[in-house]
Amino acid sequence: MNGNILETLGIPVDYLLIGIVAFQLVLFILIICALVKTSSVKKKYTAFMKGSDGKTLEDAMLNKFKLVDMHDDAVKEIYTRLKDIDDNLLITFQKIGLVKYDAFREIGGKMSFVLVLLNKENSGVMMNCMHSNSEGCYTYVKRITKGNVKTTLSKEEERALNLAMNNNEDVAE
């Protein structure tokens, strides 16, 4: 068997040769494309490392780190201020209860009222303003500590206190 293996298999040598040459041309074109892309990436890398105004990459990164540190300090300061504001909110009046009522039968229009102002811990003041045509207006103030009052409350005062403690701003008519 001195013959050609391709001839025994029935594959024409001419077609095989044309296929190999075409495959090599495709590979050659792909290599040229890869070289062009590599050259483009290399140019971008060189420009990035040099910087547009002569700065080095290290200088640019150091400046960014300084900027991050400045922002970190600013965030810490804002956090401290926010904590102070949050602490101050504990002592401000946040809950309101208002009940309007007629203190005396002869006076209509619900001119009297009970106003309760409470902070977050349900401590604050209760003001009961009783209006009378003949004697004027009387205002009584009671201290509220954690939802409790040391004196007896009227039904209007109890209702206003409950409205405030439940953070309900409804006005009782």
Buried (B, 14 or more C-beta within 10 A) or exposed (E): EEEEEEEEEEEEEEEEEEEEEEEEEEEEEEEEEEEEEEEEEEEEEEEEEEEEEEEEEEEBEEEEEEEEEEEEEEEEEEEEEEEEEEEEEEEEBBBBBBBBBBBBEEBEEBBBBBBBBBBEEBBBEBBBBBBBEEEEEEEEEBEBEEBEBEEEBBEBBBBBBBBBBEEEEEBBE
